Amino acid sequence: MLFLTHELAQEIVERTMKILNRNINVMNSEGIIIGSGDQTRINQLHAGALLVLKNEESIELDQVKASEMKGSKPGINLPIYFNNQPVGVIGITGEPHEIQNYAQLVKMAAELVLEQSVLLDRVQWKERLQSEIVNQLISGIQMNENGIRERLEFLGVNLSKSRVAVVLKQSTRIDFSNHKIIRALRYELSQEDLIGVTINDDIIILKNVINETDFRSWLSLFKKWINKYDNTLVIGAGFVVDDLLDVKSSFQYAKKAIEIGQKFHPEKCFYHYEEYQLEISLSQLTSSKEMFHFYHRLIEHDKNGELIKTLVIYIEESGELNKVAERLFIHRNTLRYRLERILTITGKDPKNMKDVMELYIAKLLNDLT
């Protein structure tokens, strides 16, 4: 594995030169200078570094010694270790007696930068692996079950635990970063939870839950957290599945909950499929909307929309005339007149359970198209 790249070596140089106002060189495991405060020295062979790597110990070069070694200048050169193995050399330019007190500090700073970089690479690699698995699971295409199991085992994730898909979509593109959200989400999720980013930059969480009750409890806490953290997100949640390989359906319902929920309640930011099961089912029947031609007659006759508004509130208040009249700020007789008008236009009596159900379904179907 290549631990010291040109980019990382230059980062070490820039950080350590802030500690010590001296030129810094970083050499790779072959003694080549790959990072330096003096750009003219990049890619030069540093003989002193080769000696450090060979003996695995620091060397000090004064003016005389430096002149005898190719590509070297006076200074102190120290081995850089990772996992107890020398992976490069860091050199501080200057007279040894002037910089001795800083040498170990610079070496420690360099090794710390290296450790942080390697750790970050591993974290990012695991994130990419998770995202790849999540996208494969929600697509359901060309799934190699054994391959997925092996990769999940590497991540410490149990394939057979119950999960639910949660979709986080951007409601705005202003000042939003998936990486920022994902880093914050890590603290709100367990090791058994999977998280990934789709090609559309949607964030997908495959949340490990015991059952629907457990999920609703987590979702309640998650809503509070996400509202405090970021108000540019809309979130959809699917249903619990018993096997991770079945999570595609949960994901599709989560997406559908957002799509349909935003049509009926655009002011909301959370949409759970349970709240929109009827609407989601009806969305599959849009080709059959001709069956509800009576509702289109109502739309044609109701130019100011007061009859449809009356119907909606009548349904919401379960047909209790006093409550409906109060919400509409009209007299009960006016309400009765409007209900009679709906019956006359559509042939459907709002006071009849079956008829009002057909009216409601027709309205939903119309709103979905």
C-alpha positions as CSV (number, residue, x, y, z in Angstrom):
1,M,0.0,0.0,0.0
2,L,1.3,3.5,-0.9
3,F,1.2,5.5,2.3
4,L,3.1,8.6,1.3
5,T,1.8,10.2,-1.9
6,H,3.0,13.5,-3.3
7,E,-0.2,15.2,-2.0
8,L,0.2,13.9,1.5
9,A,3.9,14.6,1.6
10,Q,3.2,18.3,0.6
11,E,0.5,18.5,3.3
12,I,3.0,17.3,5.9
13,V,5.5,19.9,4.7
14,E,3.0,22.7,4.9
15,R,1.8,21.7,8.4
16,T,5.3,21.1,9.8
17,M,6.7,24.3,8.4
18,K,4.1,26.2,10.4
19,I,5.6,24.6,13.5
20,L,9.2,25.4,12.6
21,N,10.2,28.2,10.3
22,R,12.6,26.0,8.4
23,N,12.5,24.2,5.0
24,I,11.1,20.7,5.3
25,N,11.5,17.8,2.9
26,V,9.6,14.6,2.8
27,M,11.2,11.6,1.1
28,N,9.4,8.3,0.2
29,S,10.6,4.8,0.8
30,E,13.1,5.0,-2.1
31,G,14.7,8.2,-0.9
32,I,13.1,10.5,-3.5
33,I,12.0,13.9,-2.3
34,I,8.2,14.0,-2.9
35,G,7.3,17.0,-0.7
36,S,9.4,20.2,0.0
37,G,9.2,23.8,0.9
38,D,11.7,24.2,-2.0
39,Q,9.8,23.1,-5.1
40,T,13.1,22.8,-7.1
41,R,14.1,19.8,-5.0
42,I,11.0,17.7,-5.8
43,N,11.8,14.3,-7.4
44,Q,15.5,14.6,-6.5
45,L,17.3,11.7,-4.8
46,H,18.2,12.3,-1.2
47,A,21.2,10.1,-0.2
48,G,20.8,11.0,3.4
49,A,17.3,9.6,3.4
50,L,18.5,6.3,1.9
51,L,20.9,6.0,4.9
52,V,18.1,6.7,7.3
53,L,15.9,4.1,5.7
54,K,18.7,1.5,5.7
55,N,19.6,2.0,9.4
56,E,16.1,3.0,10.6
57,E,17.6,5.8,12.7
58,S,18.0,9.6,12.5
59,I,21.1,11.2,11.0
60,E,22.5,14.7,11.4
61,L,24.3,16.3,8.5
62,D,26.5,19.3,9.0
63,Q,28.0,21.2,6.0
64,V,30.8,18.8,5.5
65,K,28.7,15.6,5.6
66,A,26.0,17.0,3.4
67,S,28.5,17.9,0.7
68,E,29.4,14.2,0.5
69,M,25.9,13.0,0.0
70,K,23.9,13.5,-3.3
71,G,20.9,15.8,-3.0
72,S,21.5,16.5,0.7
73,K,21.9,19.8,2.6
74,P,22.8,20.4,6.2
75,G,20.0,19.3,8.6
76,I,18.5,16.5,10.5
77,N,16.7,13.5,8.8
78,L,14.4,11.3,10.7
79,P,12.5,8.1,9.8
80,I,8.7,8.3,9.5
81,Y,6.9,5.2,10.9
82,F,3.5,3.8,10.3
83,N,2.5,0.6,12.2
84,N,6.1,0.3,13.4
85,Q,7.4,0.2,9.8
86,P,9.5,3.0,8.2
87,V,7.6,4.4,5.3
88,G,9.6,7.5,4.5
89,V,11.9,10.2,5.9
90,I,11.3,13.8,7.0
91,G,14.2,16.2,6.8
92,I,14.7,19.6,8.4
93,T,17.1,22.0,6.7
94,G,19.5,23.9,8.9
95,E,22.5,23.5,11.2
96,P,21.9,20.4,13.4
97,H,22.7,22.2,16.7
98,E,20.1,24.9,15.8
99,I,17.2,22.6,15.2
100,Q,17.8,19.6,17.5
101,N,15.2,20.7,19.9
102,Y,12.5,20.7,17.2
103,A,13.3,17.5,15.3
104,Q,11.2,15.0,17.3
105,L,8.3,17.4,17.4
106,V,8.3,17.7,13.6
107,K,8.6,13.9,13.3
108,M,5.6,13.4,15.6
109,A,3.6,15.9,13.6
110,A,4.4,14.1,10.3
111,E,3.4,10.7,11.7
112,L,0.2,12.2,13.1
113,V,-0.8,13.6,9.7
114,L,0.0,10.2,8.1
115,E,-2.1,8.3,10.6
116,Q,-5.0,10.7,10.2
117,S,-4.8,10.4,6.4
118,V,-4.7,6.6,6.5
119,L,-7.6,6.5,8.9
120,L,-9.6,8.8,6.8
121,D,-8.9,6.8,3.7
122,R,-10.2,3.6,5.5
123,V,-13.3,5.4,6.7
124,Q,-14.0,6.8,3.2
125,W,-13.4,3.3,1.7
126,K,-15.9,1.8,4.1
127,E,-18.4,4.5,3.2
128,R,-18.0,3.9,-0.5
129,L,-18.4,0.1,0.1
130,Q,-21.6,0.7,2.1
131,S,-23.0,3.1,-0.5
132,E,-22.3,0.5,-3.3
133,I,-24.1,-2.2,-1.3
134,V,-27.1,0.1,-0.5
135,N,-27.5,1.1,-4.2
136,Q,-27.3,-2.6,-5.2
137,L,-29.9,-3.6,-2.6
138,I,-32.4,-0.9,-3.6
139,S,-32.0,-1.5,-7.3
140,G,-32.5,-5.2,-7.0
141,I,-30.6,-5.8,-10.2
142,Q,-27.9,-8.4,-10.6
143,M,-27.6,-9.1,-6.9
144,N,-24.9,-11.6,-5.9
145,E,-26.3,-12.7,-2.5
146,N,-23.1,-14.4,-1.4
147,G,-21.0,-11.5,-2.4
148,I,-23.2,-9.1,-0.5
149,R,-23.2,-11.3,2.6
150,E,-19.3,-11.4,2.5
151,R,-19.0,-7.6,2.2
152,L,-21.6,-7.0,4.9
153,E,-19.8,-9.5,7.2
154,F,-16.6,-7.5,6.6
155,L,-18.5,-4.3,7.7
156,G,-19.9,-6.2,10.8
157,V,-23.5,-6.1,9.5
158,N,-26.0,-8.9,9.8
159,L,-28.0,-9.4,6.6
160,S,-30.9,-11.2,8.3
161,K,-32.0,-8.4,10.7
162,S,-35.2,-6.4,10.1
163,R,-34.7,-3.1,8.4
164,V,-36.7,-0.2,6.9
165,A,-35.7,2.2,4.1
166,V,-35.5,5.9,4.9
167,V,-34.9,8.4,2.0
168,L,-33.5,11.9,2.5
169,K,-34.0,14.2,-0.4
170,Q,-32.8,17.8,-0.9
171,S,-35.7,20.3,-0.9
172,T,-33.1,23.0,-1.9
173,R,-29.6,23.0,-3.4
174,I,-28.5,25.9,-1.3
175,D,-25.5,25.3,1.0
176,F,-26.1,21.6,1.2
177,S,-23.5,18.9,1.4
178,N,-24.2,15.1,1.5
179,H,-20.8,14.6,3.1
180,K,-21.7,17.0,5.9
181,I,-25.0,15.3,6.5
182,I,-23.6,11.8,6.4
183,R,-20.8,12.6,8.9
184,A,-23.5,13.9,11.3
185,L,-25.7,10.9,10.7
186,R,-23.0,8.5,11.7
187,Y,-23.5,9.6,15.3
188,E,-27.3,8.9,15.1
189,L,-27.0,5.4,13.6
190,S,-25.7,2.1,14.8
191,Q,-23.2,-0.2,13.2
192,E,-26.0,-2.4,11.9
193,D,-27.5,0.6,9.9
194,L,-26.4,1.1,6.3
195,I,-26.2,4.4,4.6
196,G,-25.5,5.3,1.0
197,V,-25.9,8.0,-1.6
198,T,-27.7,7.5,-5.0
199,I,-26.7,9.0,-8.3
200,N,-29.3,11.7,-7.7
201,D,-27.6,12.6,-4.4
202,D,-30.4,11.2,-2.3
203,I,-29.3,9.8,1.0
204,I,-30.6,6.3,1.8
205,I,-30.6,4.8,5.3
206,L,-31.4,1.2,5.7
207,K,-32.3,1.4,9.4
208,N,-32.0,-1.7,11.6
209,V,-35.2,-2.1,13.7
210,I,-36.9,-4.7,15.9
211,N,-40.4,-4.0,14.6
212,E,-42.7,-1.2,13.4
213,T,-43.1,0.1,17.0
214,D,-39.4,0.3,17.4
215,F,-39.0,2.1,14.1
216,R,-41.7,4.7,15.0
217,S,-40.0,5.4,18.2
218,W,-36.6,6.0,16.4
219,L,-38.3,8.0,13.7
220,S,-39.8,10.4,16.3
221,L,-36.4,11.1,17.8
222,F,-34.8,11.3,14.3
223,K,-37.4,13.9,13.2
224,K,-36.4,16.1,16.1
225,W,-32.7,15.7,15.4
226,I,-33.0,16.4,11.7
227,N,-35.2,19.5,12.2
228,K,-32.5,21.0,14.5
229,Y,-29.7,20.0,12.2
230,D,-31.0,20.7,8.7
231,N,-34.3,22.1,7.5
232,T,-33.6,21.6,3.8
233,L,-34.4,17.9,3.8
234,V,-37.6,16.1,3.0
235,I,-37.7,12.5,4.3
236,G,-39.7,9.5,3.3
237,A,-40.0,6.2,5.2
238,G,-41.0,2.8,3.9
239,F,-42.1,-0.3,5.8
240,V,-40.2,-2.9,7.9
241,V,-38.8,-5.9,6.0
242,D,-37.4,-9.0,7.7
243,D,-34.5,-9.5,5.3
244,L,-32.1,-6.9,3.9
245,L,-32.5,-8.5,0.4
246,D,-36.2,-7.4,0.4
247,V,-35.5,-3.8,1.2
248,K,-36.1,-2.6,-2.4
249,S,-39.9,-2.6,-1.8
250,S,-39.4,-0.5,1.4
251,F,-37.3,1.9,-0.5
252,Q,-39.8,2.3,-3.3
253,Y,-42.6,3.0,-0.8
254,A,-40.4,5.6,0.9
255,K,-39.9,7.3,-2.4
256,K,-43.6,7.1,-3.2
257,A,-44.5,8.5,0.2
258,I,-42.4,11.6,-0.6
259,E,-43.8,12.0,-4.1
260,I,-47.4,11.7,-3.1
261,G,-47.0,13.4,0.3
262,Q,-45.6,16.5,-1.3
263,K,-48.7,16.8,-3.5
264,F,-51.1,16.7,-0.6
265,H,-49.1,18.2,2.2
266,P,-46.2,20.3,0.6
267,E,-45.7,22.1,3.9
268,K,-44.5,18.9,5.6
269,C,-41.0,17.5,5.6
270,F,-41.7,13.9,6.8
271,Y,-43.7,11.4,4.9
272,H,-44.3,7.9,6.2
273,Y,-45.9,5.4,3.8
274,E,-48.4,4.4,6.5
275,E,-50.0,7.9,6.2
276,Y,-50.4,7.5,2.4
277,Q,-51.2,3.8,1.8
278,L,-54.5,4.6,0.1
279,E,-53.0,7.3,-2.0
280,I,-50.1,5.1,-3.0
281,S,-52.4,2.3,-4.0
282,L,-54.6,4.7,-6.0
283,S,-51.5,6.0,-7.8
284,Q,-51.3,2.6,-9.5
285,L,-54.8,3.1,-10.9
286,T,-54.4,6.4,-12.7
287,S,-55.2,4.7,-16.0
288,S,-58.7,3.9,-14.6
289,K,-59.6,7.6,-13.8
290,E,-62.4,7.5,-16.4
291,M,-64.3,5.4,-13.9
292,F,-64.8,8.6,-11.9
293,H,-66.2,10.8,-14.6
294,F,-68.8,12.1,-12.1
295,Y,-66.1,13.9,-10.2
296,H,-65.0,15.7,-13.4
297,R,-68.6,17.0,-13.7
298,L,-68.2,18.4,-10.2
299,I,-65.0,20.2,-11.1
300,E,-66.7,21.7,-14.2
301,H,-69.7,23.0,-12.3
302,D,-67.7,24.2,-9.2
303,K,-65.9,27.2,-10.7
304,N,-64.9,28.8,-7.4
305,G,-64.1,25.5,-5.7
306,E,-66.5,25.9,-2.8
307,L,-68.2,22.5,-3.3
308,I,-65.0,20.6,-3.4
309,K,-63.7,22.4,-0.3
310,T,-67.0,21.6,1.4
311,L,-66.7,17.9,0.4
312,V,-63.1,17.7,1.8
313,I,-64.0,19.3,5.2
314,Y,-67.2,17.2,5.3
315,I,-65.0,14.0,5.0
316,E,-62.4,15.3,7.4
317,E,-65.1,16.0,10.1
318,S,-66.8,12.6,9.5
319,G,-70.0,14.2,8.3
320,E,-70.7,16.1,11.6
321,L,-72.6,19.1,10.1
322,N,-72.0,21.5,13.0
323,K,-68.2,21.1,12.9
324,V,-68.3,21.4,9.1
325,A,-70.4,24.5,9.1
326,E,-68.1,26.1,11.8
327,R,-65.0,25.4,9.8
328,L,-66.5,26.8,6.6
329,F,-68.1,29.8,8.5
330,I,-71.5,29.1,6.9
331,H,-75.0,28.3,8.2
332,R,-76.2,24.7,8.4
333,N,-78.8,25.3,5.8
334,T,-76.1,26.6,3.4
335,L,-74.1,23.4,4.1
336,R,-77.2,21.3,3.3
337,Y,-77.7,23.2,0.1
338,R,-74.1,22.5,-1.0
339,L,-74.4,18.8,-0.2
340,E,-77.6,18.7,-2.3
341,R,-75.7,20.4,-5.1
342,I,-73.0,17.8,-5.0
343,L,-75.6,15.0,-5.2
344,T,-77.4,16.7,-8.1
345,I,-74.1,17.2,-10.1
346,T,-72.5,13.8,-9.4
347,G,-75.3,11.5,-8.6
348,K,-73.4,10.7,-5.4
349,D,-74.9,11.4,-2.0
350,P,-72.3,12.6,0.6
351,K,-74.6,11.3,3.3
352,N,-74.2,7.8,1.9
353,M,-71.1,5.9,3.1
354,K,-70.4,4.2,-0.2
355,D,-71.0,7.3,-2.2
356,V,-68.9,9.6,-0.1
357,M,-66.1,6.9,-0.3
358,E,-66.3,7.0,-4.1
359,L,-66.2,10.8,-4.1
360,Y,-63.2,10.8,-1.9
361,I,-61.3,8.2,-4.0
362,A,-62.2,10.1,-7.1
363,K,-60.8,13.3,-5.6
364,L,-57.6,11.6,-4.5
365,L,-57.2,10.0,-8.0
366,N,-57.7,13.4,-9.6
367,D,-55.1,15.0,-7.3
368,L,-52.6,12.3,-8.1
369,T,-52.6,13.0,-11.8
